[in-house]
Every structure is written in structure tokens, then in C-alpha cells.
Amino acid sequence: MVAILGYSREQIFAAVKDMYTAVADSPDAHFHFPVGGEACRTLGYPPEQIAALPEAVRQSFAGVGYPFNAQAVRAGDTVLDIGAGAGNDTVIASRIAGSEGHVIALDLTPAMTRKLKAACDQTAVANVSVLQGSAERLPLADGSVDSITSNGALNLVPDKRRAIGEMFRVLRPGGRVQLADVVIRRPVTVDCHEDPRLWVECVVGATVDEDLLTMFRDAGFEDVEVVRELDYFAHSPSAQTREVAASFDARSMELGMSRGDRAPSRLMQWLKRLNPVRWVKSLWRRGFFGLVSLAAAVIVCYGTLAALALLGVLGFGFALDEGLWAGAIALFAVLAAAAITAGARRHRSPGPPILAATGAGVILYALFVDYSLIVELIGFILLSVSALRDLQLRRRVQARVLGLQHAVGMK
């Protein structure tokens, strides 16, 4: 698994189609993820549901969970199966929906849609329609479906917010969603999100678990519930895929939710996305919290001095509480050192934490014991070197795990 950077969205879609064409046409081939009836059993599908599936459909199953645990599909529903593949969940949903219901199976890969159509014709499944299309542009009218099911599709979609917005659009108010998908706890920060081969490995395209839940809530979904989590990648036949998954704490998550009456306004959605708590969490996960805290310390220190000098030139006087000022600088310096020290859990190098602790100690000494501009500058330089080195080492570890030949900070 070697990455070459700079691929387009079209190439990502092409890689996804190629991978799942192989699953459709050659299900007995070697894949990095579980496939077929054994995968169904591993993920918790009831034996009676597995036995009732057409053989061709069961052979090409490539889901990541059992979304029916959320029980979103009901008798009489018009159901949309996003990323239906060969139709494992489509067939199950068609039986739950019954003769009064209907299932629309949508998939990006022509080979999968052909296989599902053939299986439906051969087994006389009458309440299923098969469409080829993308989750980012659902070819359905507003409010036209009662429930949505999806299994391992969203992590392969580049624009997840748009796909989630489309799900909201086509659902009627009060409509239900059940899905299983791959999520991660540690985000990918090296430059590989446009690498098609890494996208089809399922981890690079995955979203941080908390962020995925937030996206659904931002779009107007209610009662968003995690039904089950499972270590999907533990069953991968590929040792490299298992290593990549473990590095990012990747796993499957099954969700259930319902559509609210109306979507929040664009302004409200943007205000939610600008929530500072979200930004702090994101910066921490991505390893940038140390750099940002350091920048804040520098701005509070020297930016305040510059502002006071400017006010003096303009003839304005300003009384500064030096204790409060020094305390703010110290706080940000200590936060930076703490974030850098936490990075050692990823790269196992003692250098950045030692430099960070030394730099923060020097700054505190200059602020509260014996002030010297030179000493203070030395402290900030040490803290800066440690922050940059920590970030470089974090990225190097990720690049090694992902098998990248080129990544920023590798040299």
C-alpha cells in the first residue's frame, strides 16, 4: 500500500469502483476486508437472514456492521439503501418492508448494480428498484423515502456533509436512518486524503467518531444514537490493514436516528461549526494544539507589548495588570508543553517533551523569578523547536503506517 499524492475526486471514485467491481465479479479473491457469508456471520447477521439471501448476493457482501440493530426499517416503508453493493441489506430490507413497501438500492459501482438486478430477477424480488449513483447527489425527490439504510458507504464518500444533507433532503420529516460505518478516533493528518488506494482501505476516508455524530446533528437529525461499536478490522485478512486501523483506532459504529421537521438554517449550521470547543478538540486530536497554544503565548506576550507601544505613540495611556499578563503567558506556555508531551504517546521520542518542559520552565523563570528578555526568548525558541519536532514526528509515524513514500515533514 504505497501512496502517490495529488489524485482527483474522479480518481478516488474510479478506485472505489474498481475495488468493488472486483468484489462483485471475483468475490473469492483476496481483499483487505472481510467478504461474503463469513463476514455476515462475523458482523452479527442472524443465521436465518443469511440463509435466506441469494447466493450471488451473499458472496459479494462487503459491509462493516449490522445496521438493522437500529430497527429503522418498518413494514410498508419506502426504503433507500445507500451503497447497496450486491444487495445484502436491500434484500433484508425488502422483506421487512413487505409487499406494501419498496426498496431503492443505490450504488456507485455498475458491476454491483448489475449483480443486484440479476439476483432480483432470478429470485422474483418485486419490491426493489436498483439505481446507479452517488451518495453526494441522490437521484430522488425531496421527502420521498421513509427510511434509509447504509452499510460501509459513507467512509468512501469525499463530501460527507453533502451526503448527509442529501439524506436529510430525501427523507420525509420523522423518517428514520440506520447505518453502519467506519470511524476513527485519531484523525489522519498527513497529506494523503486524495490518494485513491488509501480511500478504498476504508481508514483515510473515515471520520472521527464524534465529528460524524456532530455532522448528523448539524444537518437536523435528532435522537442520534450509537447502537453498537465493533472491532471490524480485527477480522481483516491483511496484517497491514490491521496495523493501519490500530494506529488510528479505526472501528465500525452502528447508528440510528430520525429526521427533524426542518433543516437548520445555513447560518445556524455555520455557527455550530465555529463552536470554539469543537476547534479545541480538533486541534488536540490533530496534534496542532501545542503550536496554537505557543502562538497564543507569543501573541499575548509580544503582541501586548506592541499594542502598548502603539497606544503610547498615539497618546493613549493604559494600565496593565502585570500579574494577570504574566499569568496568561504562563498558562499558554504550560498548555503548549502539555500538548507536546502528550505527543510522545504517538512517536515515543523523549526529545520534544524534554525540550518543551525546559522551554516552559525557562519562560516561567523569566516571568516570575528574574525577568530577562534574552532568557524569555530562549524559552520561546526551545518551545517552538519542540512543537515543530513533535508535529514532524507525529506525521512521520502516520506516513510510515500508511506506507507513504512522500509526506510533509518526512525529510
N, C-alpha and C positions, 0 to 999 in steps of 0.2 A: 504494500500500500504506500506508494510514493506520490507525493503531490506536486503538481506544477501549477503555479499561481496564475491568475488572470483569466479565468473562464467566465463566460457569459451565462445569463439565466437560461438561454436557449440550450447551451451545452449541458447545464445541470438537468434540465428537463429531458434532454436526449439520453443522458446517462441513466436517469431513473427509468426511462422507457426501456433501455437496453437491458438493465438488470432484471426488470420484471417481465420482459419478454422471455428471457431465459427461464424464469420461474414458471411461466405459462407453458413454454414449449418443451423444456427439459427439467421437470421437477425433481428428477433423480440425480441431477448434477450436484456438485459441491457448492454450497453457498455459505456465507459467513453468518447466516441467521437460520434458526430452525424453520423447517418447511414440512408441510404435509400433515397427515393424520397424527403422527407422533407429536408435532408441535401443538396441535389441538389438545391432545391429552395433557401435555405439559402445562398448558396455559389454563386448564380448568374447564374445558368444554365438557358437558355431560356426555357420557358414553352413548346414550340413546340419540342425541343430536348428531354426534359424529357418525354413527352407523347409518343415519337416515340421509346423509349427504351423498350426492352423486360422486362416484369415484374420481372423475376428472376434476371436479371442484375441490374435493378434499386433498388431492395430490398437490395442488398448486396453492394451498393456503400458506400465507406468509404474514399473519397478524402478529401482534405483540401482546395481546391480552384477551380477556373475555368481556367485551363491553356490555353484554346482556346482564351482567351483575347489577347494572344501574336500572334495569327494567323500564326503559323509556318507551319501548315499542309495545303498542297495545292493539287489541283486536279492532279492525276497521280503519286503522291508520293508513294515511299516505306517508310512506317512509322514504327517506333519502339515505342511501348508503354511499358515503364519500370515500373514494379509494377502495371500491368494492373488490378489486382484483378478480380472481376467478369466480367469486360469488359465494364463498363460505357463509358469511354473515347475511348476505342477501337472501339465500335460501332459507336460513333460520328465521329471518325477519318476515319472509313471505308466509311462512306457516303460522307465525304468531299473529300477523295482521289478518290472515284468513281470506276467505273469498270476497268479503266486503272491503278489504283493504288492498293496497297496491304498493309495490316497492320499486323505486327508481334507483338503479345501480349505475353509479358514475365512476369511471376510472380514466386515467390519463393514457394508459397503455393499450394500443389497439389489439395486441395479442390476447390480453386479458378479457377485453370486452367480447372478442370473437369466441373465446372459450366459454364464457358465461352464456352467451346467446345460444351456442350449440348445446350446452348442458340443459338449458331451459327448454329448448325444442325437443330434446331427446326424452326428457322426463315429464313433459307436459305441464311445466310450471306456467300457469296462465297469468298470474298477477304480478309479473315482473317486466319492467322496461329497462333496457340497457342503453346507456349513453356514454360517449367518449367526451371527456372534457376535463378542465382544470378546476380545482377547488377555489382558485382565486377568481374565477368567473363562472359561477353556476348558471347553466342554461335553463333556469326555471323562473317562474313569475313570483312576485312578492307574496308572502303568506300562503304558499301553495302546498306546503307539507306539514304534517302533524308531528313528526318525529324524525330525528337524524341519528344515524349510527355511523361510526367510523372506527377503523382499527389499523393503526400504524401508518396513517396517511399524512397527518399534519406536520410531522417532523420532516417530511420530504418537500414541503411547500416553502418556497423562499419568503413570500409575503404573508406571514401568518395573521397579522391584524386584518388584512384584506379578506383572507379566507374566513376568519371568524365573523367579520362583518357580513359576508355573504351568507353564512349560516343563519345569522340573525334575520337577514332580509327575507329569505325564502321560508322561514318558519312562521306559522301563524302565532299570534300572541298566546302565551301559555303553552306553546309547543315545547317538546322535550328533546334533550340531547343525551346520548350515551356515547362515550368514546374511550378507546384505549390508545395510548400513545407513549412514545419515548420521551423522557425528560432527563435533565441533568441537574446536579447541584452546583457544580463548578463550571462556569462558562468557558468556552473556547475563546482565547484571546489572541492567538497567533493568526496571521493573515492567510486563512485557508477557507473562508466561508463560501468562496466561489469555486472551490475545487469540486468537480462533479463526482470523482471517485470517493471523496470523503463524505459527500452528501449521501450517497447510497449506502455508506457504512452506518447510517442512521444516527450517529452521535453529533457530528458537526452541525447538522440542521436542527437538532433538538433544542428546546427552550429550557431555561432554568425553571424548575417546577413552580416556584412562587410567581414567576413572571407569567407563565401560561395561565394560571388561575386568574391573575390580575387582568390579563387581556380579555378573558371572557366576561369578567365583571364590568370592565370598562365599556365593553360593547353593548351592555344592557342585559346580560344573562343574570338570572337570580338563582339562589339556592345551589350555588356551585359547590359540589361535594366530591371529595376524594373517596371513592368506594373501596379501592384496593390498590396497593403497590406490590410489585413483584420484581425479583431479580431476573429479568428476561435474559440478559446477556450471559448469565451463568450457564445457559443451555446452548450458547453458540459453539459450533464445532471449530471455530477459529480462535487459536490462542492469542493472536494479535488483537482481534476484536474484543476479546475478554479483557485484555490489558488496557486497551483504549477506554472501554466502558468503565473499568475500575478507576482509571485516572480521573475521569470526570464525574464519577459517581452516577453513571447513567443507569436507568431502570425504566420499567413500564409503570404507567399510572392509569387507572380506570376512573373516569369521571362521569358524574351525572349532573344535570342542571335543567332549568326551564327558561324559556324566553320571557323577558319582561314585556310590558304593554307597549313600550316605545323605546327607541334607542336614545341614549343621552345626546345632547347637542354636541357639535364638534368642539365648541368652546369648553364645555364641561369635560369632554374626553381629554383635551389638551391640558386642562388644569390638573386633572388626575395624574397625567403623565409627568407633569412638572413637580409633583409632590417631592419635597426635599428628602423625605425619609426613603423613598424609592431610590433616589440618586445616591444617597449614602450607602445603602445596601448594595447597589450595583457597583459602585466604586470599590467597595470592600471585596466583593466576590471576584472582580476582575484584576485585583492587585494594584489599583491606582490610588487607593485611599492614602497610602504613605506619601506619594508625590503631591496629592492635593492638600493634605494637612501641612506638608512642608511649605507649599506655595502660600497657604494661608498664614503660616508663621512669618514668612518673609514679608508678605504684604502688610500684616499688622505691625511688624517691626519697622521696616524701612518706608513703607507707604505712609504710615502715620507721621514719621519724621519729615517726609517730603511734603505732606499736606500742611503740617505746622509751619514749615519754612515758607510755603507759598502764602499761607494766611498772614504770616508776618510781613512779607513783601507787600501784600495788599493792604496792610494797615489794620488787620483784624487780630485781636488777642483771643487766646483760647486757653483755658486752664485744663490741663490734662492730669488725670489721676494716674500717677506713675505706677502705683502698685497694681491697679487694675490692668494697665497696659502691659506690664511685665507678666502678670498672671495669664493674660490671653496668649502672649507669645509662648510662654512655657507650656500652656495647655496644648497648643497645636504642635509644638515640638515633641512633646511626650506622645501624643496621638500618632504622629508620624513614626516615631521609634517603635511603638507598639505594633503598628500595622506591618512595618518592615520585619520585625521579629517574628510575627505570625507567618510570614512568607517562608520561613525556614522549614515549616512542615511540608512544603511542596518541593523545595530544591535541596534540602538537607545540607546547606552550606552555612557554616558559622560566621563567615565574613560579614555579610550585611547586618545581622543583629549586633555583632560586636562594634562595628563602625557606627551603627545607629545609636546604640546606648552611649558610646563615647561622645558622639556629636551632641546628643541631647544633654548629657552631663556637662559638657563644656558650655553650652548655651545657658543652662541653669546656673552654673557657677558665675558666668558673666552677668547674669541678670540679678542674682540675689546675694552674691558674696563679694566679688571685686570686679566691677564693670571695666571692660576694655573692648573697644571696637574690634581690634585685631582678634582677640580671643573669641568674641562673638562670631565674627566672620569665619574663623576656623571651624567653629561648631556647626555653622550652617553648611560649610563645604563638606565636612565629614558626613553630615546627614544627607546631603544631596547625592554624594557618591554612593552611599549605602542604598538610597531609594532607587537610583538608576540601576545599580547592580542587582538588587532584588528583582526588579522588573525584568531585567535581561535573563536572569537565571530561571524565573518562572516561565518565561516564553521558551527558553531553551528546553526545559523539561517537556512542555507540551509539544514542541516541534519534534522532539525525539520520539515521544509516544505515538504521534500521528504519522511518523515516517516522512516528514517534510525534508526536502533537500535544501530549500531556501526559506528562511524566515527572518524577519527583522530582529536584530539583536543576537543572531546566531554567530556572528563573526567575533 
